[in-house]
Amino acid sequence: MTRVAVVTGGASGMGEATCHELGRRGCKVAVLDLDGQAAQRVAEELRGDGVPALGVAADVTDRAAVEDAFAKVRTELGPVHILVTSAGLVDFAPFLEISPDRWQRLIEVNLNGTFHCAQVAIPDMLAAGWGRIVMISSSSAQRGSPGMAHYAASKGALISFTRSLAREYGPAGITVNNVPPSGIETPMQHQSQAAGFLPPNEQMAASIPVGHLGTGDDIAAAVGFLCSEEAGFITGQTLGVNGGSVMA
């Protein structure tokens, strides 16, 4: 059976790499992203590789937009069996400078966006008696991050969210896991470096036991496995892909 996968934030970085990985694994892939043009680009690349794919512009904080996007996926690709929530927002600020609006924005994108997508996707998985959900959390949630309390809190909630959904839907054949990256070279990381919030690659790599940064493909490989048939006995887990920078 050909599975239909939805990847949010699928038009760049780890999400884009995940789209290609799931395509290589035989899935039909829906690329959801706030940047609709970029989502179309990734979908075209996938179709060029023979993968049935669809690019959809969607703001994951907008429930109506999420519902419309999933309706389009169902119409053009079929019911959703796999959900990877890679859409996310990062921000840096000392705790006392985090305004309520700034706090809420991180929660809306990183946590509420995942809530909307999971709640819209799960009925398809229940109907199929099979499903895979992988949430992209963050090592910041595991070890704490000064100057990123709002980001770490939003990502930490995903770890608890993972465990709760795993217990609730395991009997229905749905597994739910999360991957907290660290030290992964992405466009978002480059933007943070350019703004002076993160050190250069060489300095970051020096703090990673394996001695180098990871790539989106490293994350995609882990996500692809967690979405596979072989991973059916793995649920409620946090699979760190971080070069050893967090060992827990």
Residue pairs with C-beta under 8 A, 6 or more apart in sequence:
2 26
2 27
2 28
2 52
2 78
3 26
3 27
3 28
3 81
3 82
3 227
4 27
4 28
4 29
4 30
4 73
4 77
4 78
4 79
4 80
4 81
4 82
5 19
5 22
5 27
5 28
5 29
5 30
5 80
5 81
5 82
5 83
5 84
5 227
6 30
6 32
6 70
6 73
6 80
6 82
6 83
6 84
6 117
6 121
7 15
7 18
7 19
7 22
7 29
7 30
7 31
7 32
7 84
7 86
8 15
8 32
8 33
8 58
8 60
8 83
8 84
8 85
8 86
8 87
8 113
8 117
9 15
9 32
9 33
9 85
9 86
9 87
9 88
9 136
10 16
10 18
10 19
10 29
10 30
10 31
10 32
10 33
10 39
10 42
10 84
10 86
11 31
11 33
11 35
11 38
11 39
11 41
11 42
11 55
12 33
12 35
12 38
12 186
12 187
12 188
13 86
13 184
13 186
13 187
13 188
13 216
14 86
14 136
14 181
14 184
14 186
14 216
14 219
14 220
15 31
15 33
15 84
15 86
15 87
15 136
15 216
16 31
16 42
16 216
17 215
17 216
17 217
17 219
17 220
18 84
18 86
18 216
18 219
18 220
18 223
18 224
19 29
19 31
19 42
19 46
19 53
20 45
20 46
20 49
20 220
21 217
21 220
21 221
21 223
21 224
22 29
22 82
22 84
22 223
22 224
22 227
23 29
23 46
23 49
23 51
23 53
24 49
24 51
24 224
25 224
25 227
25 228
27 51
27 82
27 227
28 51
28 52
28 53
28 54
28 77
28 78
29 43
29 46
29 51
29 52
29 53
29 54
30 53
30 54
30 55
30 56
30 69
30 73
30 77
30 80
31 39
31 40
31 42
31 43
31 46
31 53
31 54
31 55
31 56
32 39
32 56
32 58
32 60
32 69
32 87
32 117
33 39
33 42
33 55
33 56
33 57
33 58
33 87
34 57
34 58
34 59
34 60
34 87
35 57
36 55
36 56
36 57
39 55
39 56
39 57
40 55
41 55
42 53
42 55
43 53
43 54
43 55
44 53
44 55
46 53
47 53
52 77
54 72
54 73
54 76
54 77
56 69
56 72
56 73
57 69
58 65
58 66
58 68
58 69
59 65
59 66
60 66
60 85
60 87
60 109
60 112
60 113
60 114
60 116
60 117
61 108
61 109
61 112
61 113
61 116
63 116
66 113
66 116
66 117
66 120
67 120
70 80
70 117
70 120
70 121
73 80
74 80
74 124
79 124
79 127
79 128
80 121
80 124
80 125
81 124
81 125
81 128
81 130
81 131
81 132
82 131
82 132
82 133
82 227
83 117
83 118
83 121
83 131
83 132
83 133
83 134
84 133
84 134
84 135
84 136
84 223
84 227
85 113
85 114
85 117
85 118
85 133
85 134
85 135
85 136
85 158
86 136
87 109
87 113
88 109
88 110
88 136
88 155
88 188
89 105
89 106
89 109
89 110
90 148
90 151
90 188
90 192
91 102
91 105
91 106
91 148
91 150
91 151
92 147
92 148
92 151
92 192
92 195
92 197
93 102
93 147
93 148
93 150
94 147
95 147
95 149
98 149
98 150
102 150
103 150
106 150
106 151
106 153
106 154
107 150
107 153
107 154
107 157
109 154
110 151
110 154
110 155
110 157
110 158
111 154
111 157
111 158
111 161
114 135
114 158
114 161
115 161
118 133
118 165
121 131
121 133
122 131
122 133
122 169
122 174
124 131
125 131
125 133
125 169
125 172
125 173
125 174
126 169
126 172
126 174
128 173
129 172
129 173
130 173
130 174
131 169
131 172
131 173
131 174
131 175
132 174
132 175
132 226
132 227
132 228
132 231
133 165
133 174
133 175
133 176
133 177
134 176
134 177
134 178
134 179
134 223
134 226
134 227
135 158
135 161
135 162
135 176
135 177
135 178
135 179
136 158
136 178
136 179
136 180
136 181
136 219
136 223
137 155
137 156
137 158
137 159
137 162
137 178
137 179
137 180
137 238
138 151
138 152
138 155
138 180
138 181
138 182
139 180
139 181
139 182
139 240
139 242
139 245
139 246
140 148
140 151
140 152
140 155
140 180
140 182
141 152
141 153
141 155
141 156
141 158
141 159
141 180
142 159
142 180
142 238
142 240
142 246
142 248
143 246
144 152
145 151
145 152
147 197
155 180
158 178
159 178
159 180
159 238
162 176
162 177
162 178
162 236
162 237
162 238
163 236
165 174
165 176
166 175
166 176
166 177
166 235
166 236
166 237
167 236
169 176
170 235
170 236
175 226
175 231
175 232
175 234
175 235
176 235
176 236
177 226
177 231
177 234
177 235
177 236
177 237
177 238
177 239
178 237
178 238
178 239
179 219
179 222
179 223
179 226
179 238
179 239
179 240
179 241
180 238
180 240
180 241
180 242
180 246
181 214
181 219
181 241
181 242
182 208
182 240
182 241
182 242
182 243
182 245
182 246
183 204
183 205
183 207
183 208
183 213
183 214
183 242
183 243
183 245
184 213
184 214
184 215
184 216
184 218
184 219
184 241
185 201
185 213
185 214
185 215
185 216
186 216
189 198
192 198
193 199
193 200
193 201
198 204
201 213
204 213
205 211
205 212
205 213
207 245
208 242
208 243
208 244
208 245
209 243
209 244
209 245
210 243
210 244
211 243
212 243
213 243
214 241
214 242
214 243
218 241
219 241
222 239
222 241
225 231
226 234
226 239
240 246
240 247
240 248
